[in-house]
């Protein structure tokens, strides 16, 4: 049977990808951010997951405002990247795992979640930047299974809905008959706002509270509305719902093996968590 070996939550800011491409990891501005990742890299090297389920939000590369699914699940043999601006060069395709993808899709629909199944899917920086952070040089790169969550076109799925979907994802993985070591990645956030009168808004206290609740009391965050998240974390800070989905997939108490938080990175509160099941 497949098993979830742990989870990582990380920010996915496009400027991170540009910094990696320019080898700026030791630059004074970037060093406190990049210094958070070696413990996670070492854990992944030791645990060697075979599949990474990547929960992220698309920024217009694959979906746009005219067609924006609430939840979309990749079911392709590979996932390609393309030019999306931001100064990021396209990267090589990422291998998929269609067998696990279709099992997940069928299980989610049986659990009454309406998902869009994508047999072709472009993945943007919300997917590629975390993969580059966690598997530098693509060493031991696992197969991937992207789940895209709408954080752009309102109405957005509630935190509670995302947590419940995460629980269903965890259930589906546990019922997959093939032995697989799976890691769950949540990408996005934390607090930031790119537009309007509050452009540049960061709420450090709220970010740190969210990180603590993700570990110890995720149900507390499910009581927030999307409006609450916008007020507390900024219009793009709603991306924390991907973290809640990840936490739901772990299905029980967790241990925090590592965490990091640094501001500002491109006007964003950048967070990092490494979790594994406590059992």
C-alpha positions, 0 to 999 in steps of 0.5 A: 500500500502507498504511504505518506512519509511526510509533508513540506510547506513552502513559499513559491515566489517567482523571484526565488526561481530567478535567484536560484538561476543566478546563483544568489543563494549566498547573497545577503538578501537571500541567504537567511531564506535559502539557509532554511532549506538544507535540513529539508533537502537532507530529509528528502535525500534520506527518505527518498519519496517516489512521488510528490503530490504538489498542491499549488495554485496556478497563476495564469499559465494553465488556467485563466479567469475565463476557465478556472476550476476550483480543484484540478488534478493532473493525470499526465505522464509528464508536466511541462513548464513554459514561459510565464514571464517573471524572468524565469526560464522554462525548465525540463518536464517533470515525470508524472504517475498516471496510475496514482493520479487516476486512483486519486481522481476516482477516489475524490469523485467517489467522496463527492468532490468535483475535480477537473482531471487534466491529461495535459497540464502546464505547471508554473512557478507555483510548482517549479520553484518549490521543486527546485528548492527541494530537489536542487539539481533535480537529484533523485527527483520523484514522480509528481502529481499536481493538484491546482487550487483556485486562489485567484477567481472568486468565489474561492474554496473555503479553508474548511473545504480545502482541509476536507479535500486534503483528508480525502487525498490522504485517504485515497493515497492510503488505499492505493494498492501499489507500494509507494513512498509519497510526500505531500508538498504545499506551496504558496504564501504566506501573507502578501498582497500585490495590488491595491492600497495594501500592496506590500502588506505582510502580517508576521504575527498572523503568519507565525500563528498559521504555522503553529496552527498547521502543526498543532491545531489545523481545525482552528484555521478552518474556522476562518473565511476567505474574507478573514484570510484576505483581511489578515494575510492580504489578497494573495495570502489566501494561498495558505489554503494549500497548506491546510489541504496538505495538513489534512492529508496527514490525517492525524497528529504530526511532528514538526522536524524543521521550520523557517520564516523570513521576511521580506522576500519579494514583499512576502512572508516566506515560510517553510515547514517539514512535518511527519506523522507522529504515529 
